[in-house]
Amino acid sequence: MKKGIMIPPGNCVIVEMEKQAMLGYRGAVLLSEIQRCGSLVHSAKSSKIDLRHAHDLILELNRTFSQPLVEFTGNPNDTDVVALTEKGETTIHFYWNQFESTCLSIMEERSRQY
């Protein structure tokens, strides 16, 4: 998938990344934006996610996965500076690879129905 071209499919694409650890489209977009700019405020805004929801989503992802996906500089409740961990980078890369193939399959199936 080319950078900057993240069009959500008609169906929600959720990929099980680890046992009982899943990542959905909005979380993947948020993580990609964190990787791009390193700011929670800017990442949430460009992902069109409320800042409080984005913060809670990151904390939930960090708890769910075997290793944190995002690290906060300083107190997680009082900082804007964030970065993907190595685990976060590999997770987001895997998600977009899975997303692309799943999205193409959905579009193929829909085109056969018309």
N, C-alpha and C positions, 0 to 999 in steps of 0.2 A: 504494500500500500504506500503510495507516495506521501511524503510529508505534507501536512496541511490539507489533505483530502480525507477527512474522517466523516463520512456521511453515515448516520445511523441507519441500520436496516429497518424494515417495517416490523420485524420481530426483534425482541431483545436478545442479544448474543451474550450468553453467560458461559464462561469456560471454567471447568473445574481444573484448577492449577495444581492442587495437592489434595490429598484426602480431606474432604470437607472444607476446603479453602477455594472459594470461587471468586472470579473477577468478572464484573459486568462492564458494559460499554462505557457508562458514565465514569466509573472508577478508573478505567483504562485511559480515558481522555484526561482525567485529572492527573494521573501519574505521568502521562506524556507531557503535560504542561509543566508539571513540577520539574521534570527532567530538562525541559527547554529553558525555564526562566528562574527556577530556584526560589520562588516567592509563593507562599500559600495564598496571599491576597490576590496576586495577579493570576495564579493558576486557577483559583476558584472563579474569578471573574471571566476569564477567557473560556472556561469550561461551562459557563452559565449555571454554576452551582452556588447556592447560598454559602457564604463563608463558614458559618457554624456547621452546616451539613458537611461541607468539604473536610473540615477539621475532624468531625466525628467519623467520617468515612475512612480517613487515613488511620485514625486510632483503631478502628475496627479491623481494617486490613492488617495492621501491624500485629494485632492480637490473634487474628485468625491464621495467618501464615506461620510456618515453622521458624522464620526469621523475619524481622521487620523489613518492610519494603521502603519506608521513608524514615529518614532521620531528621530530627529537629535540632537546630542550633540553639542550645539553652533549654529553658523550660517549655515543654510542648504546649502548654496553655497560654504562653505569653511571648511567642516568637512568630515572625513572618518568614524566617530563613529556613528553608527545607531543601532536602536533596534526596534523590533515590539512593538506596544502598545498592550493593552489587546484586543482591537478591531481587530488589525492585527493578533493576535494569534488565536482568534476565527474564523476569516475570512479564514485564511489559513487552519485551521483544517477542516472547512466545505467544502472548495474547494476540498481538497484531497479526502474527503469522496464522494463527488459528482463525481469527476474525475474518481475514481475507478469504480463506478457503470456505468458511461457513457462509459468509455473505454471498459469495459467488454461487454456491450450491442453492441458496434460497432464491436468488435471482433466476437461475436456470430452471428450477422447479416452477416458479411463477410463470415464466415465459412459456413453458409447456402447457400450462393450464389455459392460456388465452388463445 
